[in-house]
Amino acid sequence: MICQDQGESLHKNLKNQITLPKRLLKGFPETDCFDIKIRGDEIILKLVKITINGSTLEGVRKKISSLGLSEKDIEEAVRCTRKEQSRS
């Protein structure tokens, strides 16, 4: 399905997903999350800044890095926690 009106045209795939062109996102580095609103026949995307207890996500990533933790360490911690919770 191709939608054309003004400016950019986007294609919806079989899973009802659209891909935002890289050139549109160049001005928004480090953005992974959008708030979506419907207004009439418009879909509006707003950037969402993710914070955890007042800290930015980047701050959390820096803290994890400073502790020397790897992605595998995090995965193992999650696996152990889930195993303990399943025993309860």
VEXVO-575562 format. One record per residue: x, y, z of N, C-alpha, C, O in turn; residue in three letters. Coordinates in Angstrom, 2 decimals. Layout:
<pt n_u="X" n_v="Y" n_w="Z" ca_u="X" ca_v="Y" ca_w="Z" c_u="X" c_v="Y" c_w="Z" o_u="X" o_v="Y" o_w="Z" residuo="ALA"/>
...
//
This chain:
<pt n_u="0.84" n_v="-1.17" n_w="0.00" ca_u="0.00" ca_v="0.00" ca_w="0.00" c_u="0.89" c_v="1.24" c_w="0.00" o_u="1.81" o_v="1.33" o_w="0.81" residuo="MET"/>
<pt n_u="0.64" n_v="2.16" n_w="-0.88" ca_u="1.42" ca_v="3.40" ca_w="-0.96" c_u="0.49" c_v="4.56" c_w="-0.65" o_u="-0.59" o_v="4.68" o_w="-1.23" residuo="ILE"/>
<pt n_u="0.91" n_v="5.41" n_w="0.26" ca_u="0.11" ca_v="6.57" ca_w="0.63" c_u="0.85" c_v="7.82" c_w="0.17" o_u="2.02" o_v="8.01" o_w="0.51" residuo="CYS"/>
<pt n_u="0.20" n_v="8.65" n_w="-0.59" ca_u="0.82" ca_v="9.89" ca_w="-1.04" c_u="-0.09" c_v="11.06" c_w="-0.72" o_u="-1.30" o_v="11.00" o_w="-0.95" residuo="GLN"/>
<pt n_u="0.50" n_v="12.10" n_w="-0.20" ca_u="-0.23" ca_v="13.33" ca_w="0.04" c_u="0.76" c_v="14.46" c_w="-0.15" o_u="0.96" o_v="14.92" o_w="-1.28" residuo="ASP"/>
<pt n_u="1.39" n_v="14.90" n_w="0.91" ca_u="2.38" ca_v="15.95" ca_w="0.83" c_u="3.71" c_v="15.39" c_w="1.30" o_u="3.76" o_v="14.64" o_w="2.27" residuo="GLN"/>
<pt n_u="4.78" n_v="15.73" n_w="0.63" ca_u="6.11" ca_v="15.34" ca_w="1.10" c_u="6.41" c_v="13.88" c_w="0.93" o_u="6.29" o_v="13.32" o_w="-0.16" residuo="GLY"/>
<pt n_u="6.82" n_v="13.24" n_w="2.02" ca_u="7.29" ca_v="11.86" ca_w="2.01" c_u="6.16" c_v="10.86" c_w="1.77" o_u="5.01" o_v="11.08" o_w="2.15" residuo="GLU"/>
<pt n_u="6.53" n_v="9.76" n_w="1.14" ca_u="5.63" ca_v="8.62" ca_w="0.98" c_u="6.24" c_v="7.44" c_w="1.73" o_u="7.44" o_v="7.20" o_w="1.63" residuo="SER"/>
<pt n_u="5.43" n_v="6.73" n_w="2.46" ca_u="5.89" ca_v="5.56" ca_w="3.19" c_u="5.09" c_v="4.35" c_w="2.76" o_u="3.93" o_v="4.46" o_w="2.37" residuo="LEU"/>
<pt n_u="5.72" n_v="3.19" n_w="2.83" ca_u="5.07" ca_v="1.94" ca_w="2.46" c_u="4.79" c_v="1.14" c_w="3.72" o_u="5.64" o_v="1.05" o_w="4.60" residuo="HIS"/>
<pt n_u="3.62" n_v="0.58" n_w="3.81" ca_u="3.26" ca_v="-0.30" ca_w="4.92" c_u="3.52" c_v="-1.73" c_w="4.46" o_u="3.10" o_v="-2.13" o_w="3.38" residuo="LYS"/>
<pt n_u="4.23" n_v="-2.51" n_w="5.30" ca_u="4.51" ca_v="-3.89" ca_w="4.92" c_u="3.37" c_v="-4.81" c_w="5.36" o_u="2.36" o_v="-4.35" o_w="5.89" residuo="ASN"/>
<pt n_u="3.54" n_v="-6.10" n_w="5.13" ca_u="2.49" ca_v="-7.06" ca_w="5.45" c_u="2.18" c_v="-7.16" c_w="6.94" o_u="1.11" o_v="-7.62" o_w="7.33" residuo="LEU"/>
<pt n_u="3.13" n_v="-6.73" n_w="7.78" ca_u="2.93" ca_v="-6.77" ca_w="9.23" c_u="2.43" c_v="-5.42" c_w="9.76" o_u="2.52" o_v="-5.16" o_w="10.96" residuo="LYS"/>
<pt n_u="1.91" n_v="-4.58" n_w="8.87" ca_u="1.42" ca_v="-3.24" ca_w="9.24" c_u="2.50" c_v="-2.37" c_w="9.85" o_u="2.21" o_v="-1.56" o_w="10.73" residuo="ASN"/>
<pt n_u="3.73" n_v="-2.51" n_w="9.39" ca_u="4.85" ca_v="-1.71" ca_w="9.89" c_u="5.30" c_v="-0.75" c_w="8.81" o_u="5.22" o_v="-1.04" o_w="7.62" residuo="GLN"/>
<pt n_u="5.78" n_v="0.42" n_w="9.26" ca_u="6.40" ca_v="1.36" ca_w="8.33" c_u="7.82" c_v="1.61" c_w="8.81" o_u="8.12" o_v="1.48" o_w="10.00" residuo="ILE"/>
<pt n_u="8.69" n_v="1.96" n_w="7.89" ca_u="10.07" ca_v="2.28" ca_w="8.21" c_u="10.27" c_v="3.76" c_w="7.97" o_u="9.96" o_v="4.27" o_w="6.89" residuo="THR"/>
<pt n_u="10.80" n_v="4.45" n_w="8.98" ca_u="11.09" ca_v="5.86" ca_w="8.82" c_u="12.43" c_v="6.01" c_w="8.11" o_u="13.41" o_v="5.39" o_w="8.51" residuo="LEU"/>
<pt n_u="12.48" n_v="6.83" n_w="7.06" ca_u="13.74" ca_v="7.01" ca_w="6.33" c_u="14.83" c_v="7.59" c_w="7.23" o_u="14.56" o_v="8.44" o_w="8.08" residuo="PRO"/>
<pt n_u="16.07" n_v="7.11" n_w="7.04" ca_u="17.20" ca_v="7.57" ca_w="7.84" c_u="17.37" c_v="9.08" c_w="7.75" o_u="17.71" o_v="9.73" o_w="8.74" residuo="LYS"/>
<pt n_u="17.12" n_v="9.65" n_w="6.58" ca_u="17.32" ca_v="11.09" ca_w="6.41" c_u="16.37" c_v="11.90" c_w="7.30" o_u="16.69" o_v="13.04" o_w="7.67" residuo="ARG"/>
<pt n_u="15.22" n_v="11.34" n_w="7.64" ca_u="14.29" ca_v="12.04" ca_w="8.53" c_u="14.77" c_v="11.98" c_w="9.98" o_u="14.47" o_v="12.87" o_w="10.77" residuo="LEU"/>
<pt n_u="15.49" n_v="10.93" n_w="10.33" ca_u="15.90" ca_v="10.73" ca_w="11.72" c_u="17.30" c_v="11.27" c_w="12.02" o_u="17.74" o_v="11.20" o_w="13.17" residuo="LEU"/>
<pt n_u="18.00" n_v="11.80" n_w="11.01" ca_u="19.35" ca_v="12.31" ca_w="11.23" c_u="19.41" c_v="13.36" c_w="12.33" o_u="20.39" o_v="13.41" o_w="13.08" residuo="LYS"/>
<pt n_u="18.39" n_v="14.18" n_w="12.45" ca_u="18.38" ca_v="15.22" ca_w="13.47" c_u="18.03" c_v="14.73" c_w="14.85" o_u="17.99" o_v="15.52" o_w="15.80" residuo="GLY"/>
<pt n_u="17.79" n_v="13.43" n_w="14.99" ca_u="17.38" ca_v="12.88" ca_w="16.28" c_u="18.25" c_v="11.69" c_w="16.67" o_u="17.74" o_v="10.58" o_w="16.82" residuo="PHE"/>
<pt n_u="19.56" n_v="11.90" n_w="16.83" ca_u="20.41" ca_v="10.77" ca_w="17.21" c_u="20.05" c_v="10.29" c_w="18.62" o_u="19.52" o_v="11.06" o_w="19.42" residuo="PRO"/>
<pt n_u="20.33" n_v="9.05" n_w="18.89" ca_u="20.06" ca_v="8.45" ca_w="20.20" c_u="18.57" c_v="8.34" c_w="20.51" o_u="18.20" o_v="8.18" o_w="21.67" residuo="GLU"/>
<pt n_u="17.72" n_v="8.42" n_w="19.51" ca_u="16.28" ca_v="8.31" ca_w="19.73" c_u="15.80" c_v="6.93" c_w="19.34" o_u="15.96" o_v="6.51" o_w="18.20" residuo="THR"/>
<pt n_u="15.23" n_v="6.22" n_w="20.30" ca_u="14.72" ca_v="4.87" ca_w="20.04" c_u="13.22" c_v="4.76" c_w="20.26" o_u="12.60" o_v="3.78" o_w="19.85" residuo="ASP"/>
<pt n_u="12.63" n_v="5.75" n_w="20.90" ca_u="11.24" ca_v="5.62" ca_w="21.31" c_u="10.42" c_v="6.84" c_w="20.89" o_u="10.87" o_v="7.98" o_w="21.00" residuo="CYS"/>
<pt n_u="9.22" n_v="6.58" n_w="20.41" ca_u="8.30" ca_v="7.64" ca_w="19.99" c_u="6.94" c_v="7.42" c_w="20.65" o_u="6.50" o_v="6.29" o_w="20.84" residuo="PHE"/>
<pt n_u="6.29" n_v="8.52" n_w="20.99" ca_u="4.90" ca_v="8.49" ca_w="21.44" c_u="4.05" c_v="8.66" c_w="20.18" o_u="4.35" o_v="9.52" o_w="19.35" residuo="ASP"/>
<pt n_u="3.02" n_v="7.86" n_w="20.04" ca_u="2.19" ca_v="7.90" ca_w="18.83" c_u="0.80" c_v="8.38" c_w="19.20" o_u="0.18" o_v="7.90" o_w="20.15" residuo="ILE"/>
<pt n_u="0.31" n_v="9.35" n_w="18.43" ca_u="-1.05" ca_v="9.86" ca_w="18.63" c_u="-1.75" c_v="9.88" c_w="17.28" o_u="-1.13" o_v="10.08" o_w="16.24" residuo="LYS"/>
<pt n_u="-3.05" n_v="9.67" n_w="17.33" ca_u="-3.88" ca_v="9.74" ca_w="16.13" c_u="-4.72" c_v="11.01" c_w="16.24" o_u="-5.39" o_v="11.23" o_w="17.25" residuo="ILE"/>
<pt n_u="-4.68" n_v="11.82" n_w="15.20" ca_u="-5.51" ca_v="13.03" ca_w="15.16" c_u="-6.19" c_v="13.07" c_w="13.80" o_u="-5.57" o_v="13.41" o_w="12.79" residuo="ARG"/>
<pt n_u="-7.46" n_v="12.72" n_w="13.80" ca_u="-8.18" ca_v="12.65" ca_w="12.53" c_u="-7.58" c_v="11.57" c_w="11.66" o_u="-7.52" o_v="10.41" o_w="12.04" residuo="GLY"/>
<pt n_u="-7.11" n_v="11.97" n_w="10.47" ca_u="-6.47" ca_v="11.01" ca_w="9.57" c_u="-4.95" c_v="11.13" c_w="9.60" o_u="-4.27" o_v="10.74" o_w="8.65" residuo="ASP"/>
<pt n_u="-4.41" n_v="11.69" n_w="10.70" ca_u="-2.96" ca_v="11.86" ca_w="10.83" c_u="-2.41" c_v="10.97" c_w="11.94" o_u="-3.06" o_v="10.74" o_w="12.96" residuo="GLU"/>
<pt n_u="-1.22" n_v="10.47" n_w="11.72" ca_u="-0.46" ca_v="9.76" ca_w="12.74" c_u="0.67" c_v="10.69" c_w="13.14" o_u="1.47" o_v="11.10" o_w="12.30" residuo="ILE"/>
<pt n_u="0.74" n_v="11.02" n_w="14.43" ca_u="1.73" ca_v="11.98" ca_w="14.91" c_u="2.73" c_v="11.24" c_w="15.80" o_u="2.34" o_v="10.56" o_w="16.74" residuo="ILE"/>
<pt n_u="4.02" n_v="11.39" n_w="15.48" ca_u="5.09" ca_v="10.79" ca_w="16.28" c_u="5.79" c_v="11.90" c_w="17.07" o_u="6.17" o_v="12.92" o_w="16.50" residuo="LEU"/>
<pt n_u="5.95" n_v="11.69" n_w="18.37" ca_u="6.70" ca_v="12.63" ca_w="19.20" c_u="7.83" c_v="11.87" c_w="19.86" o_u="7.65" o_v="10.73" o_w="20.31" residuo="LYS"/>
<pt n_u="9.01" n_v="12.48" n_w="19.93" ca_u="10.16" ca_v="11.85" ca_w="20.56" c_u="9.90" c_v="11.68" c_w="22.05" o_u="9.31" o_v="12.55" o_w="22.69" residuo="LEU"/>
<pt n_u="10.35" n_v="10.56" n_w="22.59" ca_u="10.23" ca_v="10.29" ca_w="24.01" c_u="11.63" c_v="10.14" c_w="24.57" o_u="12.43" o_v="9.35" o_w="24.07" residuo="VAL"/>
<pt n_u="11.93" n_v="10.90" n_w="25.61" ca_u="13.22" ca_v="10.77" ca_w="26.29" c_u="13.02" c_v="9.82" c_w="27.46" o_u="12.24" o_v="10.10" o_w="28.36" residuo="LYS"/>
<pt n_u="13.72" n_v="8.72" n_w="27.43" ca_u="13.56" ca_v="7.69" ca_w="28.46" c_u="14.43" c_v="8.04" c_w="29.66" o_u="15.64" o_v="8.26" o_w="29.52" residuo="ILE"/>
<pt n_u="13.82" n_v="8.09" n_w="30.84" ca_u="14.57" ca_v="8.32" ca_w="32.07" c_u="14.21" c_v="7.24" c_w="33.08" o_u="13.10" o_v="6.71" o_w="33.08" residuo="THR"/>
<pt n_u="15.16" n_v="6.94" n_w="33.92" ca_u="14.95" ca_v="5.94" ca_w="34.97" c_u="15.27" c_v="6.62" c_w="36.30" o_u="16.43" o_v="6.96" o_w="36.56" residuo="ILE"/>
<pt n_u="14.26" n_v="6.80" n_w="37.14" ca_u="14.44" ca_v="7.45" ca_w="38.44" c_u="15.22" c_v="8.75" c_w="38.33" o_u="16.12" o_v="9.01" o_w="39.13" residuo="ASN"/>
<pt n_u="14.88" n_v="9.57" n_w="37.35" ca_u="15.53" ca_v="10.86" ca_w="37.20" c_u="16.84" c_v="10.80" c_w="36.43" o_u="17.39" o_v="11.85" o_w="36.10" residuo="GLY"/>
<pt n_u="17.35" n_v="9.61" n_w="36.15" ca_u="18.59" ca_v="9.48" ca_w="35.39" c_u="18.26" c_v="9.24" c_w="33.93" o_u="17.25" o_v="8.62" o_w="33.60" residuo="SER"/>
<pt n_u="19.11" n_v="9.74" n_w="33.06" ca_u="18.90" ca_v="9.45" ca_w="31.65" c_u="19.38" c_v="8.04" c_w="31.36" o_u="20.22" o_v="7.50" o_w="32.07" residuo="THR"/>
<pt n_u="18.86" n_v="7.47" n_w="30.31" ca_u="19.28" ca_v="6.12" ca_w="29.91" c_u="20.77" c_v="6.10" c_w="29.62" o_u="21.45" o_v="5.12" o_w="29.93" residuo="LEU"/>
<pt n_u="21.29" n_v="7.18" n_w="29.04" ca_u="22.72" ca_v="7.25" ca_w="28.75" c_u="23.52" c_v="7.19" c_w="30.06" o_u="24.58" o_v="6.56" o_w="30.10" residuo="GLU"/>
<pt n_u="23.02" n_v="7.82" n_w="31.11" ca_u="23.68" ca_v="7.77" ca_w="32.41" c_u="23.73" c_v="6.36" c_w="32.96" o_u="24.73" o_v="5.94" o_w="33.55" residuo="GLY"/>
<pt n_u="22.64" n_v="5.62" n_w="32.77" ca_u="22.59" ca_v="4.23" ca_w="33.22" c_u="23.60" c_v="3.40" c_w="32.44" o_u="24.31" o_v="2.57" o_w="33.00" residuo="VAL"/>
<pt n_u="23.66" n_v="3.63" n_w="31.13" ca_u="24.63" ca_v="2.89" ca_w="30.30" c_u="26.07" c_v="3.18" c_w="30.74" o_u="26.90" o_v="2.27" o_w="30.78" residuo="ARG"/>
<pt n_u="26.37" n_v="4.44" n_w="31.06" ca_u="27.71" ca_v="4.81" ca_w="31.52" c_u="28.03" c_v="4.11" c_w="32.84" o_u="29.15" o_v="3.64" o_w="33.05" residuo="LYS"/>
<pt n_u="27.05" n_v="4.05" n_w="33.74" ca_u="27.25" ca_v="3.40" ca_w="35.04" c_u="27.54" c_v="1.91" c_w="34.85" o_u="28.45" o_v="1.38" o_w="35.48" residuo="LYS"/>
<pt n_u="26.77" n_v="1.26" n_w="34.00" ca_u="26.99" ca_v="-0.17" ca_w="33.71" c_u="28.39" c_v="-0.38" c_w="33.14" o_u="29.09" o_v="-1.32" o_w="33.52" residuo="ILE"/>
<pt n_u="28.78" n_v="0.50" n_w="32.23" ca_u="30.11" ca_v="0.41" ca_w="31.62" c_u="31.21" c_v="0.62" c_w="32.67" o_u="32.21" o_v="-0.09" o_w="32.67" residuo="SER"/>
<pt n_u="31.01" n_v="1.60" n_w="33.56" ca_u="32.03" ca_v="1.87" ca_w="34.58" c_u="32.19" c_v="0.70" c_w="35.56" o_u="33.25" o_v="0.53" o_w="36.15" residuo="SER"/>
<pt n_u="31.14" n_v="-0.09" n_w="35.71" ca_u="31.21" ca_v="-1.27" ca_w="36.57" c_u="31.84" c_v="-2.46" c_w="35.87" o_u="32.10" o_v="-3.50" o_w="36.49" residuo="LEU"/>
<pt n_u="32.10" n_v="-2.31" n_w="34.57" ca_u="32.73" ca_v="-3.38" ca_w="33.82" c_u="31.78" c_v="-4.51" c_w="33.46" o_u="32.23" o_v="-5.62" o_w="33.16" residuo="GLY"/>
<pt n_u="30.48" n_v="-4.23" n_w="33.48" ca_u="29.50" ca_v="-5.27" ca_w="33.15" c_u="29.32" c_v="-5.37" c_w="31.64" o_u="29.30" o_v="-4.36" o_w="30.94" residuo="LEU"/>
<pt n_u="29.18" n_v="-6.58" n_w="31.16" ca_u="28.95" ca_v="-6.81" ca_w="29.74" c_u="27.50" c_v="-7.19" c_w="29.51" o_u="26.75" o_v="-7.41" o_w="30.46" residuo="SER"/>
<pt n_u="27.12" n_v="-7.27" n_w="28.27" ca_u="25.76" ca_v="-7.70" ca_w="27.92" c_u="25.51" c_v="-9.12" c_w="28.44" o_u="24.41" o_v="-9.44" o_w="28.88" residuo="GLU"/>
<pt n_u="26.55" n_v="-9.97" n_w="28.37" ca_u="26.40" ca_v="-11.34" ca_w="28.86" c_u="26.17" c_v="-11.37" c_w="30.37" o_u="25.40" o_v="-12.19" o_w="30.87" residuo="LYS"/>
<pt n_u="26.82" n_v="-10.45" n_w="31.11" ca_u="26.61" ca_v="-10.36" ca_w="32.56" c_u="25.15" c_v="-10.02" c_w="32.87" o_u="24.54" o_v="-10.60" o_w="33.76" residuo="ASP"/>
<pt n_u="24.61" n_v="-9.07" n_w="32.12" ca_u="23.22" ca_v="-8.66" ca_w="32.32" c_u="22.27" c_v="-9.82" c_w="32.00" o_u="21.33" o_v="-10.08" o_w="32.75" residuo="ILE"/>
<pt n_u="22.53" n_v="-10.51" n_w="30.88" ca_u="21.69" ca_v="-11.65" ca_w="30.50" c_u="21.71" c_v="-12.73" c_w="31.58" o_u="20.68" o_v="-13.32" o_w="31.89" residuo="GLU"/>
<pt n_u="22.88" n_v="-12.99" n_w="32.14" ca_u="23.01" ca_v="-14.01" ca_w="33.19" c_u="22.26" c_v="-13.59" c_w="34.44" o_u="21.60" o_v="-14.41" o_w="35.08" residuo="GLU"/>
<pt n_u="22.34" n_v="-12.31" n_w="34.80" ca_u="21.62" ca_v="-11.81" ca_w="35.98" c_u="20.11" c_v="-11.94" c_w="35.79" o_u="19.39" o_v="-12.33" o_w="36.71" residuo="ALA"/>
<pt n_u="19.63" n_v="-11.62" n_w="34.59" ca_u="18.20" ca_v="-11.75" ca_w="34.30" c_u="17.79" c_v="-13.21" c_w="34.36" o_u="16.74" o_v="-13.54" o_w="34.93" residuo="VAL"/>
<pt n_u="18.60" n_v="-14.10" n_w="33.79" ca_u="18.30" ca_v="-15.53" ca_w="33.80" c_u="18.22" c_v="-16.06" c_w="35.24" o_u="17.31" o_v="-16.81" o_w="35.57" residuo="ARG"/>
<pt n_u="19.18" n_v="-15.68" n_w="36.09" ca_u="19.18" ca_v="-16.14" ca_w="37.48" c_u="17.96" c_v="-15.61" c_w="38.23" o_u="17.33" o_v="-16.35" o_w="38.99" residuo="CYS"/>
<pt n_u="17.62" n_v="-14.35" n_w="38.01" ca_u="16.46" ca_v="-13.76" ca_w="38.69" c_u="15.18" c_v="-14.45" c_w="38.27" o_u="14.33" o_v="-14.74" o_w="39.11" residuo="THR"/>
<pt n_u="15.04" n_v="-14.72" n_w="36.99" ca_u="13.83" ca_v="-15.42" ca_w="36.51" c_u="13.75" c_v="-16.83" c_w="37.09" o_u="12.66" o_v="-17.30" o_w="37.42" residuo="ARG"/>
<pt n_u="14.90" n_v="-17.50" n_w="37.19" ca_u="14.91" ca_v="-18.85" ca_w="37.74" c_u="14.48" c_v="-18.83" c_w="39.21" o_u="13.70" o_v="-19.68" o_w="39.65" residuo="LYS"/>
<pt n_u="14.99" n_v="-17.84" n_w="39.98" ca_u="14.61" ca_v="-17.71" ca_w="41.39" c_u="13.12" c_v="-17.40" c_w="41.53" o_u="12.46" o_v="-17.94" o_w="42.42" residuo="GLU"/>
<pt n_u="12.59" n_v="-16.54" n_w="40.67" ca_u="11.18" ca_v="-16.18" ca_w="40.73" c_u="10.28" c_v="-17.36" c_w="40.38" o_u="9.19" o_v="-17.49" o_w="40.93" residuo="GLN"/>
<pt n_u="10.73" n_v="-18.22" n_w="39.48" ca_u="9.91" ca_v="-19.37" ca_w="39.09" c_u="9.84" c_v="-20.41" c_w="40.22" o_u="8.90" o_v="-21.20" o_w="40.26" residuo="SER"/>
<pt n_u="10.81" n_v="-20.41" n_w="41.11" ca_u="10.81" ca_v="-21.33" ca_w="42.25" c_u="9.84" c_v="-20.87" c_w="43.34" o_u="9.37" o_v="-21.68" o_w="44.14" residuo="ARG"/>
<pt n_u="9.55" n_v="-19.58" n_w="43.36" ca_u="8.68" ca_v="-19.02" ca_w="44.42" c_u="7.24" c_v="-19.37" c_w="44.24" o_u="6.40" o_v="-18.97" o_w="45.04" residuo="SER"/>
//
